[in-house]
Every structure is written in C-alpha cells, then in structure tokens.
Amino acid sequence: MRAVIQRVKNARVSINHLEISSINEGILIFLGVAREDTEADAVYILEKTVHLRIFEDEQDKMNKSLLDIGGQMMVVSQFTLLGNCVKGRRPSFTDAEEPDKANKLYEYFVNKAREKVNHVATGKFQEMMKVELVNDGPVTILLDSRKVV
C-alpha cells in the first residue's frame, strides 16, 4: 500500500462541479492499494500517518501529530500511485489491486481512520475527481507499507 500524505490547511473533492467532501486543517492522504495488500498494510499506513509528527508545536518545530492537534483527514483513492514507469513512457498499473479488492481495503482504511480521527472525509472510489488543497508548508510525506525496513 502506498500513500502520499500532505499536511493541508484545507482540502475538498468535487465530482462534476459538485463538492462532495471537504476538510479544514489536517492531512490529505492519496491512497494506492497494491496487489496482495492486506488489512495489516492498511493498519500500518494509518498508524504511521496519524502519529507522524508533522505539525508545529509552540516553538515552531514539527513535534505534533494529527491526533495531537485534533486535525481532520481526507482519504482519496489513487491507483496511479502504483504506476511503474521503469520501461517505456506509459506507466504500467499491473501492480495495482483489482478494483473490488482495492475498494474493500480502501473502505477498511477509512473505517479504521474514523475510529481514531473525529472528521474523516473521502473521495469517491473509481470516479474522476477534482481535488483542491492548500498544502501547508509544503509538507508532503511518502509511505509504502512494503518499505518498512
């Protein structure tokens, strides 16, 4: 499982010019589900994300987590994070999980996030979305559940 985590002042998702979800200060997660990912991968990414100390404390040092600041979370499914660009010029997406299984793990991730974070917004799986965000910092972190060593 791969995630791009962005610290944001706000973010919103629109489909066909209609806003479907939004958050204020917190974290926007673009989440890609790989073949053979399990619930353990989802838990690893979630736990790492909510505890990342990427928010400033009173001395302007990144010492606080999303949970420490009571921040919000948005999770947007993005299979293109699994794109392999090693050969040729068109990405290969063979490492991405098939949609039904990917959606099941995406929903599992979102449900587990809702157990920890007060406000969790989402995109819509397999839809063309417009994602708007104000990246705070900018702070962007990459996580991969298979690169834990």
Secondary structure, 3 states (H helix, E strand, C coil): CEEEEEEEEEEEEEECCEEEEEECCEEEEEEECECCCCHHHHHHHHHHHHHCCCEECCCCCEEECHHHHCCEEEEEECHHHHCECCCCCCCECCCECCHHHHHHHHHHHHHHHHHHCCCEEECCCCCCCEEEEEEEEEEEEEEECCCCC
